[in-house]
Amino acid sequence: MMKAILAGVFWVLAAGALEAQDDWEYGSWRVSTFSENVGTAGIVEDVYHYCIASSGGDGDAHISIEFMSHDAGPPTVYPSVVIEEYAPRGYDTQMQDGMTGYIIFDSYETAAATPVTSYDPDGYKLARVSYDQPYSQWMLQKMQANGRLDLVVQGRPVAAFQLNGFSAAYLKAADECGFSGVGVIP
C-alpha cells in the first residue's frame, strides 16, 4: 500500500520538515517527489530531494525504487528495488523470515527472494524483499525489459506487478533527483 512506502515521509510532512512536490502516473506506476530543507532556523542551507517510483499498494503488496538527490546514484550505485507486504494490525504477513522464494519475469528469468519481517512505526507487521547494490542494476534492467514481475514465496504467489510505465517512471524519478537512466534504460 502507498502508506507503506511513504509512511515515514507523510509523518515528517505533518511535522512540516518535508514539502510535497509533485506526482505523476505512467501506466501502472506512479512517481512522487518530496523536498526537505536541512538548514537550521528556517535558513535554506541544503535541500534534499526524494524521488520514489512505485506500483501496487491499496491493500496489496507494493514495489518501489527510491532516489535521494544527495546519495550516490547511477552509474556508481543503483537504487534498491523493494517489495513490501503489510498486514492489518494483529495479523501476520504471508511472507515470513526464513521462507524462500523467487521473482519470475515474463521472460522466465528469475532471482531468489528472501523476505525479512519487521513492524512499521504504527505497529503494522511488514515483510520486505529487497534487491540492493550490486543486484539492483540487474533487477532494474529486467524490469525495464519485461511486462510483468511475480513474487512467489514457499511455492505460493504473493504479488504480481505490471511493468507497463516502469521505464517512464524510473526515468522521471531519476531525473527529478538529478540522475539519468544510464545503465538501466537503453
Backbone as CSV, one residue per row, in Angstrom:
resi,resn,N_x,N_y,N_z,CA_x,CA_y,CA_z,C_x,C_y,C_z
1,MET,0.833,-1.158,0.000,0.000,0.000,0.000,0.883,1.228,0.000
2,MET,0.454,2.300,-0.641,1.270,3.504,-0.737,1.634,4.016,0.644
3,LYS,0.764,3.769,1.627,1.043,4.151,3.009,2.379,3.581,3.458
4,ALA,2.643,2.372,3.036,3.879,1.703,3.441,5.095,2.427,2.890
5,ILE,5.062,2.812,1.640,6.198,3.468,1.024,6.464,4.813,1.686
6,LEU,5.416,5.548,1.893,5.573,6.925,2.317,5.164,7.194,3.760
7,ALA,4.999,6.157,4.565,4.553,6.343,5.949,5.453,7.321,6.681
8,GLY,6.733,7.096,6.630,7.671,7.991,7.294,7.676,9.363,6.665
9,VAL,7.579,9.427,5.336,7.578,10.700,4.637,6.361,11.521,5.041
10,PHE,5.166,10.920,5.110,3.966,11.657,5.491,4.036,12.120,6.935
11,TRP,4.635,11.311,7.800,4.773,11.703,9.192,5.622,12.959,9.277
12,VAL,6.718,12.987,8.515,7.589,14.150,8.511,6.889,15.326,7.838
13,LEU,6.091,15.060,6.800,5.317,16.126,6.159,4.404,16.802,7.172
14,ALA,3.729,15.979,7.994,2.836,16.518,9.008,3.605,17.382,9.996
15,ALA,4.835,17.033,10.272,5.660,17.796,11.200,6.229,19.046,10.525
16,GLY,6.067,19.163,9.206,6.495,20.350,8.493,7.911,20.304,7.957
17,ALA,8.607,19.213,8.093,10.003,19.149,7.654,10.128,18.848,6.164
18,LEU,9.195,18.112,5.590,9.237,17.803,4.160,8.125,18.546,3.455
19,GLU,8.392,18.868,2.218,7.402,19.571,1.423,7.056,18.728,0.198
20,ALA,5.782,18.400,0.039,5.355,17.615,-1.119,5.563,18.436,-2.376
21,GLN,5.995,17.780,-3.433,6.235,18.457,-4.693,5.166,18.063,-5.703
22,ASP,5.402,16.975,-6.402,4.521,16.589,-7.490,4.327,15.087,-7.532
23,ASP,3.305,14.654,-8.270,3.023,13.250,-8.529,2.726,13.098,-10.016
24,TRP,3.219,11.997,-10.571,2.970,11.675,-11.977,2.566,10.214,-12.058
25,GLU,1.784,9.860,-13.072,1.419,8.462,-13.299,1.837,8.049,-14.703
26,TYR,2.396,6.839,-14.768,2.856,6.254,-16.024,2.378,4.810,-16.033
27,GLY,1.331,4.502,-16.772,0.804,3.143,-16.793,0.450,2.693,-15.384
28,SER,1.029,1.573,-14.942,0.768,1.038,-13.599,1.673,1.646,-12.526
29,TRP,2.482,2.606,-12.888,3.474,3.184,-11.979,3.162,4.638,-11.667
30,ARG,3.611,5.074,-10.508,3.465,6.475,-10.124,4.814,6.969,-9.580
31,VAL,5.042,8.246,-9.714,6.250,8.885,-9.196,5.812,9.994,-8.259
32,SER,6.407,10.035,-7.078,6.153,11.084,-6.093,7.485,11.699,-5.702
33,THR,7.493,13.025,-5.559,8.709,13.699,-5.141,8.439,14.536,-3.896
34,PHE,9.456,14.655,-3.068,9.391,15.428,-1.834,10.722,16.147,-1.663
35,SER,10.701,17.273,-0.961,11.930,18.010,-0.674,12.017,18.257,0.817
36,GLU,13.248,18.305,1.310,13.484,18.575,2.727,14.603,19.600,2.842
37,ASN,14.311,20.692,3.543,15.329,21.692,3.837,16.057,21.245,5.096
38,VAL,17.337,20.982,4.975,18.102,20.540,6.140,18.869,21.698,6.762
39,GLY,18.433,22.922,6.471,19.042,24.104,7.067,18.591,24.274,8.512
40,THR,19.173,25.214,9.199,18.825,25.478,10.592,18.047,26.777,10.701
41,ALA,17.142,26.827,11.651,16.349,28.023,11.955,15.692,28.628,10.719
42,GLY,15.204,27.766,9.836,14.475,28.232,8.664,15.353,28.752,7.537
43,ILE,16.656,28.726,7.726,17.574,29.183,6.680,17.816,28.017,5.721
44,VAL,17.645,28.290,4.442,17.856,27.241,3.453,19.359,27.041,3.270
45,GLU,19.874,25.933,3.784,21.288,25.613,3.612,21.477,24.543,2.550
46,ASP,20.627,23.549,2.604,20.746,22.433,1.676,19.375,21.782,1.553
47,VAL,18.944,21.529,0.342,17.647,20.905,0.113,17.873,19.508,-0.459
48,TYR,17.313,18.499,0.200,17.375,17.121,-0.275,16.080,16.830,-1.022
49,HIS,16.193,16.116,-2.121,15.016,15.719,-2.893,14.898,14.198,-2.831
50,TYR,13.681,13.712,-2.586,13.369,12.284,-2.555,12.440,12.011,-3.724
51,CYS,12.767,11.009,-4.517,12.001,10.706,-5.721,11.696,9.208,-5.720
52,ILE,10.417,8.859,-5.671,10.004,7.473,-5.491,9.138,7.034,-6.668
53,ALA,9.545,5.955,-7.336,8.727,5.308,-8.365,8.153,4.055,-7.721
54,SER,6.836,3.851,-7.838,6.211,2.706,-7.168,5.005,2.192,-7.932
55,SER,4.626,0.960,-7.575,3.442,0.330,-8.154,2.840,-0.589,-7.110
56,GLY,1.556,-0.851,-7.245,0.868,-1.713,-6.285,0.300,-0.887,-5.146
57,GLY,0.094,-1.557,-4.021,-0.472,-0.879,-2.861,-1.966,-1.090,-2.769
58,ASP,-2.644,-0.156,-2.137,-4.090,-0.243,-1.937,-4.490,-1.574,-1.311
59,GLY,-3.733,-1.998,-0.290,-4.029,-3.253,0.390,-3.233,-4.435,-0.126
60,ASP,-2.621,-4.288,-1.287,-1.778,-5.339,-1.852,-0.313,-4.982,-1.628
61,ALA,0.556,-5.935,-1.878,1.986,-5.649,-1.812,2.327,-4.543,-2.807
62,HIS,3.407,-3.830,-2.544,3.844,-2.800,-3.482,5.337,-2.930,-3.724
63,ILE,5.761,-2.332,-4.811,7.171,-2.341,-5.212,7.596,-0.891,-5.373
64,SER,8.829,-0.579,-4.967,9.287,0.808,-5.070,10.779,0.891,-5.338
65,ILE,11.150,2.006,-5.935,12.527,2.382,-6.195,12.645,3.823,-5.729
66,GLU,13.646,4.120,-4.899,13.764,5.466,-4.353,15.145,6.050,-4.630
67,PHE,15.135,7.291,-5.112,16.357,8.065,-5.303,16.378,9.172,-4.249
68,MET,17.562,9.566,-3.813,17.725,10.744,-2.978,18.819,11.589,-3.608
69,SER,18.553,12.867,-3.779,19.454,13.739,-4.540,20.874,13.780,-3.992
70,HIS,21.081,13.587,-2.720,22.424,13.683,-2.153,23.106,12.324,-2.013
71,ASP,22.454,11.256,-2.475,23.074,9.930,-2.467,23.899,9.750,-3.737
72,ALA,24.781,8.768,-3.682,25.425,8.343,-4.923,24.342,7.677,-5.763
73,GLY,24.422,7.819,-7.044,23.402,7.228,-7.910,24.039,6.632,-9.142
74,PRO,23.192,6.246,-10.096,23.705,5.648,-11.323,24.705,6.585,-11.997
75,PRO,25.753,6.076,-12.560,26.104,4.680,-12.776,26.965,4.074,-11.659
76,THR,27.208,4.822,-10.589,28.035,4.314,-9.492,27.252,3.342,-8.614
77,VAL,26.071,3.757,-8.184,25.204,2.947,-7.319,23.787,3.032,-7.866
78,TYR,23.135,1.886,-8.006,21.755,1.856,-8.494,20.803,1.726,-7.300
79,PRO,19.627,2.368,-7.378,18.703,2.302,-6.250,18.186,0.881,-6.020
80,SER,17.877,0.582,-4.778,17.333,-0.725,-4.410,15.933,-0.891,-4.982
81,VAL,15.578,-2.120,-5.287,14.220,-2.484,-5.665,13.642,-3.164,-4.430
82,VAL,12.549,-2.613,-3.894,11.987,-3.099,-2.635,10.532,-3.500,-2.841
83,ILE,10.200,-4.717,-2.421,8.816,-5.185,-2.432,8.395,-5.338,-0.977
84,GLU,7.281,-4.711,-0.606,6.798,-4.787,0.769,5.350,-5.251,0.804
85,GLU,5.074,-6.028,1.824,3.718,-6.513,2.088,3.371,-6.098,3.518
86,TYR,2.219,-5.461,3.698,1.753,-5.052,5.013,0.570,-5.918,5.423
87,ALA,0.449,-6.184,6.708,-0.685,-6.943,7.244,-1.531,-6.015,8.110
88,PRO,-2.833,-6.270,8.205,-3.655,-5.492,9.133,-3.136,-5.688,10.562
89,ARG,-3.374,-4.704,11.411,-2.920,-4.770,12.796,-3.368,-6.085,13.434
90,GLY,-2.415,-6.763,14.077,-2.711,-8.012,14.768,-2.630,-9.253,13.890
91,TYR,-2.362,-9.078,12.611,-2.271,-10.207,11.689,-0.844,-10.362,11.175
92,ASP,-0.561,-11.536,10.631,0.742,-11.814,10.060,0.753,-11.533,8.570
93,THR,1.932,-11.296,8.047,2.120,-11.191,6.608,2.214,-12.602,6.032
94,GLN,1.958,-12.742,4.738,2.121,-14.042,4.084,3.580,-14.463,4.110
95,MET,4.468,-13.508,3.871,5.894,-13.795,3.875,6.417,-13.726,5.304
96,GLN,7.282,-14.669,5.649,7.878,-14.733,6.983,9.390,-14.897,6.869
97,ASP,10.103,-14.523,7.918,11.549,-14.743,7.964,11.840,-16.216,7.724
98,GLY,12.902,-16.490,6.993,13.310,-17.875,6.760,12.632,-18.548,5.585
99,MET,11.577,-17.951,5.056,10.936,-18.520,3.870,11.812,-18.259,2.651
100,THR,11.662,-19.103,1.667,12.399,-18.900,0.424,11.419,-18.683,-0.718
101,GLY,11.878,-17.956,-1.670,11.028,-17.695,-2.822,11.842,-17.171,-3.977
102,TYR,11.139,-16.639,-4.954,11.814,-16.114,-6.125,10.932,-15.112,-6.837
103,ILE,11.591,-14.277,-7.604,10.951,-13.356,-8.538,11.015,-14.052,-9.889
104,ILE,9.932,-13.977,-10.649,9.963,-14.502,-12.016,9.385,-13.437,-12.945
105,PHE,10.122,-13.195,-14.008,9.683,-12.246,-15.025,8.967,-13.011,-16.128
106,ASP,8.233,-12.305,-16.976,7.550,-12.986,-18.068,8.529,-13.556,-19.090
107,SER,9.808,-13.190,-19.024,10.843,-13.792,-19.862,11.366,-15.084,-19.232
108,TYR,10.809,-15.461,-18.086,11.179,-16.652,-17.309,12.538,-16.541,-16.636
109,GLU,13.104,-15.352,-16.596,14.311,-15.134,-15.800,13.876,-15.001,-14.347
110,THR,14.716,-15.483,-13.432,14.340,-15.490,-12.019,15.446,-14.922,-11.141
111,ALA,15.065,-14.563,-9.935,16.003,-14.122,-8.898,15.483,-14.634,-7.567
112,ALA,16.386,-15.053,-6.696,15.997,-15.523,-5.366,15.373,-14.378,-4.572
113,ALA,14.417,-14.729,-3.720,13.749,-13.746,-2.856,13.773,-14.258,-1.423
114,THR,14.321,-13.452,-0.512,14.391,-13.825,0.899,13.708,-12.740,1.722
115,PRO,12.504,-13.007,2.239,11.787,-11.990,2.995,12.383,-11.759,4.396
116,VAL,12.267,-10.521,4.845,12.638,-10.123,6.195,11.430,-9.399,6.768
117,THR,11.016,-9.745,7.982,9.835,-9.115,8.581,10.236,-8.153,9.692
118,SER,9.365,-7.182,9.925,9.544,-6.204,10.999,8.192,-5.524,11.237
119,TYR,8.196,-4.456,12.002,6.995,-3.666,12.248,7.260,-2.223,11.863
120,ASP,6.232,-1.567,11.300,6.395,-0.151,10.977,6.158,0.666,12.257
121,PRO,6.361,1.986,12.209,6.185,2.807,13.413,4.769,2.776,14.001
122,ASP,3.776,2.399,13.191,2.400,2.329,13.681,2.037,0.957,14.222
123,GLY,2.981,0.026,14.245,2.730,-1.305,14.795,2.187,-2.317,13.797
124,TYR,2.185,-1.994,12.510,1.730,-2.937,11.490,2.902,-3.822,11.065
125,LYS,2.653,-5.110,10.955,3.714,-6.019,10.530,3.935,-5.857,9.040
126,LEU,5.198,-5.871,8.654,5.524,-5.790,7.241,6.587,-6.824,6.915
127,ALA,6.575,-7.257,5.679,7.586,-8.175,5.157,8.189,-7.494,3.941
128,ARG,9.501,-7.632,3.818,10.217,-6.930,2.765,11.177,-7.872,2.049
129,VAL,11.184,-7.750,0.726,12.186,-8.392,-0.114,12.898,-7.240,-0.809
130,SER,14.225,-7.201,-0.681,14.981,-6.080,-1.216,16.129,-6.561,-2.085
131,TYR,16.293,-5.886,-3.208,17.405,-6.145,-4.112,18.282,-4.898,-4.104
132,ASP,19.379,-4.985,-3.366,20.276,-3.861,-3.195,21.491,-4.004,-4.113
133,GLN,22.297,-2.960,-4.163,23.550,-2.971,-4.903,24.362,-4.183,-4.464
134,PRO,24.916,-5.005,-5.273,25.100,-4.873,-6.712,24.002,-5.548,-7.531
135,TYR,22.980,-6.127,-6.908,21.924,-6.862,-7.621,20.846,-5.946,-8.198
136,SER,20.774,-4.719,-7.696,19.693,-3.827,-8.118,19.759,-3.469,-9.602
137,GLN,20.945,-3.275,-10.156,21.017,-2.914,-11.573,20.439,-4.028,-12.447
138,TRP,20.784,-5.285,-12.162,20.242,-6.400,-12.927,18.717,-6.423,-12.831
139,MET,18.201,-6.250,-11.607,16.751,-6.268,-11.399,16.087,-5.124,-12.170
140,LEU,16.638,-3.945,-12.104,16.078,-2.797,-12.823,16.100,-3.019,-14.335
141,GLN,17.179,-3.596,-14.849,17.255,-3.896,-16.284,16.183,-4.893,-16.693
142,LYS,15.943,-5.910,-15.875,14.917,-6.912,-16.193,13.524,-6.297,-16.103
143,MET,13.314,-5.392,-15.148,12.020,-4.706,-15.042,11.768,-3.858,-16.274
144,GLN,12.811,-3.222,-16.790,12.680,-2.398,-17.983,12.374,-3.251,-19.206
145,ALA,12.923,-4.451,-19.275,12.809,-5.300,-20.462,11.573,-6.208,-20.468
146,ASN,10.845,-6.290,-19.356,9.716,-7.217,-19.252,8.405,-6.486,-19.022
147,GLY,7.317,-7.236,-19.081,5.992,-6.664,-18.886,5.351,-7.022,-17.559
148,ARG,5.945,-7.989,-16.840,5.337,-8.444,-15.585,6.414,-9.046,-14.692
149,LEU,6.210,-8.901,-13.399,7.094,-9.465,-12.386,6.206,-10.133,-11.341
150,ASP,6.461,-11.394,-11.020,5.707,-12.117,-9.997,6.628,-12.481,-8.844
151,LEU,6.114,-12.382,-7.630,6.835,-12.808,-6.435,6.149,-14.052,-5.900
152,VAL,6.916,-15.144,-5.786,6.408,-16.424,-5.287,7.235,-16.791,-4.062
153,VAL,6.576,-17.073,-2.941,7.269,-17.448,-1.710,6.659,-18.745,-1.199
154,GLN,7.542,-19.710,-0.877,7.119,-21.032,-0.409,6.132,-21.674,-1.391
155,GLY,6.346,-21.420,-2.680,5.507,-22.011,-3.713,4.162,-21.324,-3.909
156,ARG,3.887,-20.234,-3.159,2.611,-19.505,-3.271,2.840,-18.124,-3.877
157,PRO,1.986,-17.723,-4.817,2.107,-16.362,-5.347,1.765,-15.348,-4.258
158,VAL,2.611,-14.353,-4.089,2.396,-13.312,-3.081,2.020,-11.994,-3.748
159,ALA,2.648,-11.697,-4.883,2.374,-10.427,-5.555,2.687,-10.544,-7.043
160,ALA,1.987,-9.731,-7.824,2.244,-9.616,-9.261,2.212,-8.134,-9.603
161,PHE,3.198,-7.691,-10.356,3.288,-6.282,-10.717,3.382,-6.150,-12.232
162,GLN,2.506,-5.316,-12.784,2.588,-4.978,-14.191,3.697,-3.955,-14.351
163,LEU,4.509,-4.096,-15.359,5.650,-3.211,-15.546,5.416,-2.164,-16.632
164,ASN,4.169,-2.087,-17.139,3.865,-1.050,-18.119,3.998,0.317,-17.442
165,GLY,4.796,1.175,-18.026,5.049,2.500,-17.453,6.294,2.554,-16.577
166,PHE,6.911,1.392,-16.308,8.085,1.390,-15.428,9.216,2.256,-15.969
167,SER,9.551,2.102,-17.253,10.686,2.853,-17.822,10.480,4.352,-17.672
168,ALA,9.285,4.840,-18.002,8.998,6.273,-17.883,9.051,6.720,-16.421
169,ALA,8.515,5.908,-15.525,8.532,6.256,-14.097,9.961,6.274,-13.557
170,TYR,10.753,5.282,-13.929,12.147,5.234,-13.487,12.904,6.476,-13.968
171,LEU,12.744,6.804,-15.257,13.427,7.978,-15.817,12.975,9.262,-15.128
172,LYS,11.688,9.398,-14.864,11.175,10.605,-14.214,11.719,10.730,-12.801
173,ALA,11.687,9.638,-12.019,12.206,9.676,-10.649,13.698,9.993,-10.652
174,ALA,14.445,9.354,-11.549,15.883,9.607,-11.642,16.139,11.069,-11.982
175,ASP,15.450,11.569,-13.000,15.641,12.941,-13.450,15.295,13.954,-12.358
176,GLU,14.196,13.746,-11.659,13.773,14.676,-10.608,14.811,14.774,-9.483
177,CYS,15.601,13.721,-9.304,16.639,13.736,-8.255,18.038,13.944,-8.823
178,GLY,18.137,14.307,-10.113,19.422,14.669,-10.687,20.229,13.527,-11.281
179,PHE,19.568,12.420,-11.619,20.268,11.286,-12.214,19.699,11.004,-13.601
180,SER,20.297,10.050,-14.298,19.810,9.675,-15.618,19.440,8.202,-15.611
181,GLY,18.990,7.704,-16.743,18.628,6.301,-16.871,19.796,5.423,-17.269
182,VAL,21.005,5.950,-17.272,22.185,5.215,-17.708,22.301,3.889,-16.961
183,GLY,22.589,2.833,-17.728,22.770,1.509,-17.130,21.495,0.724,-16.936
184,VAL,20.334,1.366,-17.134,19.045,0.684,-16.966,18.201,0.832,-18.209
185,ILE,18.033,2.050,-18.669,17.196,2.343,-19.835,18.121,2.546,-21.029
186,PRO,18.000,1.694,-22.070,18.901,1.838,-23.234,18.611,3.120,-24.003
